[in-house]
Amino acid sequence: MVDVDCPVCGATASIGVPHDAAITAVSSEPDAAPNANDDSKTRRIRCPDGHELYVTFG
C-alpha cells in the first residue's frame, strides 16, 4: 500500500499499486489526471473524509 494526500483536505489515503509502478498524479477531478502515457492507469479512491481522489500511476 502507498499513502497519498487528499488534495481537498490533506487527509492520508492508502492505495495499492503494482510494486514497479510510480504515482504520477493525485487529483480531485477525473479529467485533471494526466493520461499521456498509454501504460498509465487511474484509480478512484476516497479519503477518510469521503472526498473522491483520482490516482494516476504507471
N, CA, C and O atoms as a GROMACS GRO file, in nm:
protein
  232
    1MET      N    1   0.084  -0.118   0.000
    1MET     CA    2   0.000   0.000   0.000
    1MET      C    3   0.089   0.125   0.000
    1MET      O    4   0.197   0.128   0.060
    2VAL      N    5   0.039   0.226  -0.070
    2VAL     CA    6   0.108   0.354  -0.078
    2VAL      C    7   0.015   0.461  -0.023
    2VAL      O    8  -0.105   0.459  -0.051
    3ASP      N    9   0.068   0.552   0.055
    3ASP     CA   10  -0.012   0.662   0.109
    3ASP      C   11  -0.005   0.782   0.016
    3ASP      O   12   0.101   0.816  -0.035
    4VAL      N   13  -0.120   0.847  -0.005
    4VAL     CA   14  -0.129   0.971  -0.082
    4VAL      C   15  -0.208   1.071   0.001
    4VAL      O   16  -0.290   1.034   0.085
    5ASP      N   17  -0.183   1.198  -0.023
    5ASP     CA   18  -0.256   1.304   0.047
    5ASP      C   19  -0.373   1.352  -0.037
    5ASP      O   20  -0.359   1.373  -0.157
    6CYS      N   21  -0.487   1.369   0.027
    6CYS     CA   22  -0.605   1.422  -0.040
    6CYS      C   23  -0.579   1.567  -0.079
    6CYS      O   24  -0.539   1.646   0.006
    7PRO      N   25  -0.600   1.604  -0.206
    7PRO     CA   26  -0.578   1.742  -0.248
    7PRO      C   27  -0.684   1.838  -0.195
    7PRO      O   28  -0.667   1.960  -0.203
    8VAL      N   29  -0.794   1.786  -0.141
    8VAL     CA   30  -0.901   1.870  -0.088
    8VAL      C   31  -0.877   1.904   0.058
    8VAL      O   32  -0.883   2.021   0.098
    9CYS      N   33  -0.850   1.801   0.140
    9CYS     CA   34  -0.842   1.824   0.285
    9CYS      C   35  -0.707   1.788   0.346
    9CYS      O   36  -0.681   1.821   0.462
   10GLY      N   37  -0.620   1.720   0.270
   10GLY     CA   38  -0.489   1.683   0.321
   10GLY      C   39  -0.485   1.552   0.398
   10GLY      O   40  -0.378   1.512   0.443
   11ALA      N   41  -0.599   1.486   0.413
   11ALA     CA   42  -0.602   1.357   0.483
   11ALA      C   43  -0.523   1.253   0.404
   11ALA      O   44  -0.510   1.263   0.282
   12THR      N   45  -0.471   1.154   0.474
   12THR     CA   46  -0.394   1.048   0.410
   12THR      C   47  -0.486   0.934   0.371
   12THR      O   48  -0.567   0.887   0.451
   13ALA      N   49  -0.472   0.889   0.246
   13ALA     CA   50  -0.547   0.774   0.196
   13ALA      C   51  -0.446   0.673   0.144
   13ALA      O   52  -0.337   0.710   0.101
   14SER      N   53  -0.482   0.546   0.147
   14SER     CA   54  -0.392   0.440   0.100
   14SER      C   55  -0.448   0.378  -0.026
   14SER      O   56  -0.569   0.364  -0.044
   15ILE      N   57  -0.355   0.340  -0.115
   15ILE     CA   58  -0.393   0.275  -0.240
   15ILE      C   59  -0.290   0.168  -0.271
   15ILE      O   60  -0.171   0.186  -0.247
   16GLY      N   61  -0.336   0.057  -0.325
   16GLY     CA   62  -0.247  -0.048  -0.368
   16GLY      C   63  -0.213  -0.029  -0.515
   16GLY      O   64  -0.302  -0.018  -0.599
   17VAL      N   65  -0.085  -0.026  -0.546
   17VAL     CA   66  -0.039  -0.016  -0.684
   17VAL      C   67   0.066  -0.125  -0.705
   17VAL      O   68   0.125  -0.174  -0.608
   18PRO      N   69   0.092  -0.165  -0.830
   18PRO     CA   70   0.195  -0.265  -0.855
   18PRO      C   71   0.331  -0.219  -0.800
   18PRO      O   72   0.358  -0.099  -0.792
   19HIS      N   73   0.415  -0.313  -0.761
   19HIS     CA   74   0.544  -0.282  -0.699
   19HIS      C   75   0.633  -0.196  -0.788
   19HIS      O   76   0.708  -0.114  -0.737
   20ASP      N   77   0.625  -0.213  -0.919
   20ASP     CA   78   0.713  -0.139  -1.009
   20ASP      C   79   0.649  -0.009  -1.059
   20ASP      O   80   0.706   0.057  -1.145
   21ALA      N   81   0.533   0.028  -1.007
   21ALA     CA   82   0.463   0.148  -1.053
   21ALA      C   83   0.500   0.269  -0.968
   21ALA      O   84   0.534   0.258  -0.850
   22ALA      N   85   0.495   0.386  -1.032
   22ALA     CA   86   0.517   0.512  -0.963
   22ALA      C   87   0.392   0.598  -0.978
   22ALA      O   88   0.333   0.604  -1.086
   23ILE      N   89   0.351   0.662  -0.870
   23ILE     CA   90   0.235   0.751  -0.876
   23ILE      C   91   0.278   0.880  -0.946
   23ILE      O   92   0.377   0.942  -0.907
   24THR      N   93   0.202   0.919  -1.048
   24THR     CA   94   0.235   1.038  -1.126
   24THR      C   95   0.143   1.155  -1.098
   24THR      O   96   0.178   1.269  -1.128
   25ALA      N   97   0.023   1.130  -1.042
   25ALA     CA   98  -0.069   1.240  -1.013
   25ALA      C   99  -0.174   1.196  -0.912
   25ALA      O  100  -0.214   1.079  -0.908
   26VAL      N  101  -0.218   1.291  -0.831
   26VAL     CA  102  -0.332   1.273  -0.740
   26VAL      C  103  -0.420   1.396  -0.759
   26VAL      O  104  -0.374   1.509  -0.741
   27SER      N  105  -0.545   1.374  -0.796
   27SER     CA  106  -0.634   1.485  -0.828
   27SER      C  107  -0.772   1.462  -0.770
   27SER      O  108  -0.812   1.348  -0.743
   28SER      N  109  -0.846   1.570  -0.750
   28SER     CA  110  -0.985   1.559  -0.706
   28SER      C  111  -1.081   1.558  -0.823
   28SER      O  112  -1.202   1.541  -0.805
   29GLU      N  113  -1.029   1.578  -0.945
   29GLU     CA  114  -1.111   1.580  -1.067
   29GLU      C  115  -1.063   1.470  -1.162
   29GLU      O  116  -0.943   1.456  -1.183
   30PRO      N  117  -1.156   1.393  -1.219
   30PRO     CA  118  -1.113   1.283  -1.307
   30PRO      C  119  -1.042   1.332  -1.433
   30PRO      O  120  -0.951   1.264  -1.482
   31ASP      N  121  -1.082   1.445  -1.487
   31ASP     CA  122  -1.021   1.494  -1.610
   31ASP      C  123  -0.887   1.561  -1.586
   31ASP      O  124  -0.812   1.585  -1.682
   32ALA      N  125  -0.854   1.593  -1.462
   32ALA     CA  126  -0.728   1.659  -1.431
   32ALA      C  127  -0.612   1.562  -1.424
   32ALA      O  128  -0.496   1.604  -1.426
   33ALA      N  129  -0.641   1.434  -1.414
   33ALA     CA  130  -0.534   1.334  -1.407
   33ALA      C  131  -0.474   1.314  -1.545
   33ALA      O  132  -0.545   1.282  -1.640
   34PRO      N  133  -0.342   1.333  -1.558
   34PRO     CA  134  -0.279   1.318  -1.689
   34PRO      C  135  -0.285   1.175  -1.739
   34PRO      O  136  -0.277   1.080  -1.661
   35ASN      N  137  -0.299   1.159  -1.867
   35ASN     CA  138  -0.304   1.026  -1.928
   35ASN      C  139  -0.216   1.024  -2.053
   35ASN      O  140  -0.255   0.969  -2.156
   36ALA      N  141  -0.098   1.085  -2.044
   36ALA     CA  142  -0.010   1.096  -2.159
   36ALA      C  143   0.056   0.962  -2.192
   36ALA      O  144   0.091   0.937  -2.307
   37ASN      N  145   0.073   0.879  -2.092
   37ASN     CA  146   0.141   0.752  -2.111
   37ASN      C  147   0.036   0.641  -2.127
   37ASN      O  148  -0.051   0.625  -2.042
   38ASP      N  149   0.046   0.566  -2.235
   38ASP     CA  150  -0.051   0.458  -2.259
   38ASP      C  151  -0.047   0.352  -2.150
   38ASP      O  152  -0.145   0.280  -2.129
   39ASP      N  153   0.066   0.342  -2.080
   39ASP     CA  154   0.079   0.242  -1.974
   39ASP      C  155   0.025   0.291  -1.840
   39ASP      O  156   0.023   0.215  -1.743
   40SER      N  157  -0.017   0.416  -1.833
   40SER     CA  158  -0.066   0.468  -1.705
   40SER      C  159  -0.210   0.426  -1.681
   40SER      O  160  -0.286   0.400  -1.775
   41LYS      N  161  -0.245   0.418  -1.554
   41LYS     CA  162  -0.381   0.384  -1.514
   41LYS      C  163  -0.424   0.482  -1.407
   41LYS      O  164  -0.341   0.536  -1.334
   42THR      N  165  -0.554   0.506  -1.399
   42THR     CA  166  -0.608   0.593  -1.295
   42THR      C  167  -0.710   0.516  -1.215
   42THR      O  168  -0.800   0.452  -1.270
   43ARG      N  169  -0.697   0.522  -1.083
   43ARG     CA  170  -0.792   0.456  -0.993
   43ARG      C  171  -0.862   0.562  -0.908
   43ARG      O  172  -0.801   0.661  -0.867
   44ARG      N  173  -0.989   0.540  -0.885
   44ARG     CA  174  -1.067   0.630  -0.799
   44ARG      C  175  -1.074   0.569  -0.659
   44ARG      O  176  -1.110   0.453  -0.643
   45ILE      N  177  -1.038   0.648  -0.560
   45ILE     CA  178  -1.049   0.605  -0.420
   45ILE      C  179  -1.113   0.719  -0.342
   45ILE      O  180  -1.139   0.826  -0.396
   46ARG      N  181  -1.139   0.696  -0.214
   46ARG     CA  182  -1.191   0.801  -0.126
   46ARG      C  183  -1.097   0.817  -0.007
   46ARG      O  184  -1.041   0.720   0.044
   47CYS      N  185  -1.081   0.942   0.034
   47CYS     CA  186  -1.002   0.968   0.154
   47CYS      C  187  -1.090   0.939   0.276
   47CYS      O  188  -1.210   0.918   0.260
   48PRO      N  189  -1.033   0.936   0.396
   48PRO     CA  190  -1.113   0.908   0.516
   48PRO      C  191  -1.228   1.006   0.537
   48PRO      O  192  -1.326   0.973   0.604
   49ASP      N  193  -1.217   1.127   0.481
   49ASP     CA  194  -1.324   1.227   0.494
   49ASP      C  195  -1.427   1.217   0.382
   49ASP      O  196  -1.522   1.296   0.379
   50GLY      N  197  -1.411   1.120   0.291
   50GLY     CA  198  -1.511   1.095   0.188
   50GLY      C  199  -1.490   1.163   0.055
   50GLY      O  200  -1.573   1.149  -0.035
   51HIS      N  201  -1.381   1.238   0.038
   51HIS     CA  202  -1.355   1.303  -0.091
   51HIS      C  203  -1.306   1.201  -0.192
   51HIS      O  204  -1.227   1.112  -0.159
   52GLU      N  205  -1.352   1.213  -0.317
   52GLU     CA  206  -1.304   1.124  -0.423
   52GLU      C  207  -1.168   1.172  -0.471
   52GLU      O  208  -1.146   1.291  -0.493
   53LEU      N  209  -1.076   1.077  -0.486
   53LEU     CA  210  -0.942   1.105  -0.538
   53LEU      C  211  -0.920   1.021  -0.661
   53LEU      O  212  -0.966   0.907  -0.669
   54TYR      N  213  -0.850   1.076  -0.757
   54TYR     CA  214  -0.813   1.004  -0.878
   54TYR      C  215  -0.661   0.993  -0.878
   54TYR      O  216  -0.590   1.093  -0.892
   55VAL      N  217  -0.612   0.871  -0.862
   55VAL     CA  218  -0.469   0.847  -0.850
   55VAL      C  219  -0.420   0.783  -0.980
   55VAL      O  220  -0.466   0.675  -1.018
   56THR      N  221  -0.327   0.852  -1.046
   56THR     CA  222  -0.270   0.802  -1.172
   56THR      C  223  -0.132   0.746  -1.143
   56THR      O  224  -0.052   0.808  -1.073
   57PHE      N  225  -0.105   0.628  -1.198
   57PHE     CA  226   0.024   0.564  -1.177
   57PHE      C  227   0.064   0.491  -1.304
   57PHE      O  228  -0.020   0.464  -1.390
   58GLY      N  229   0.190   0.460  -1.314
   58GLY     CA  230   0.238   0.389  -1.433
   58GLY      C  231   0.372   0.327  -1.409
   58GLY      O  232   0.426   0.263  -1.499
   0.00000   0.00000   0.00000
